[in-house]
């Protein structure tokens, strides 16, 4: 039964649509990672900028 959990969500999807969905999910994952890195860079720069030299 566990193996069929995906069927209600993806069962009527064409193969090309499933491939597009996977590509979009991969791109979304990559963009989220880039955004997290950018936020980390900004946080570090703010920390460096706030120190008295």
C-alpha positions in Angstrom: 0.0 0.0 0.0 2.8 2.4 0.8 4.2 2.1 -2.7 0.9 3.5 -4.2 0.8 6.7 -2.1 2.0 8.6 -5.1 -0.8 7.4 -7.4 -3.5 9.9 -6.4 -1.1 12.8 -7.0 0.8 11.6 -10.0 -1.1 8.7 -11.5 -2.8 10.6 -14.3 0.3 12.6 -15.3 2.0 12.1 -18.6 5.6 11.0 -18.6 6.7 14.4 -20.1 4.8 16.2 -17.4 6.4 14.1 -14.7 9.8 14.9 -16.2 9.0 18.6 -16.3 7.8 18.4 -12.6 11.1 16.7 -11.6 13.1 19.3 -13.4 11.2 22.1 -11.7 11.7 20.5 -8.3 15.4 20.1 -9.0 15.6 23.8 -10.1 13.6 24.9 -7.0 16.0 22.9 -4.7 19.0 24.6 -6.4 17.5 28.0 -6.1 16.7 27.5 -2.4 20.3 26.5 -1.8 21.6 29.6 -3.6 19.2 31.8 -1.6 20.4 30.2 1.7 24.0 30.8 0.7 23.2 34.5 -0.2 21.5 35.0 3.2 24.5 33.5 4.9 26.9 35.8 3.0 24.8 38.8 3.9 24.7 37.8 7.5 28.5 37.4 7.6 29.0 40.8 5.9 26.7 42.5 8.3 28.6 41.0 11.2 32.0 42.1 9.8 30.6 45.5 9.0 29.3 46.0 12.6 32.7 45.4 14.2 34.8 48.4 15.2 38.2 48.2 13.4 
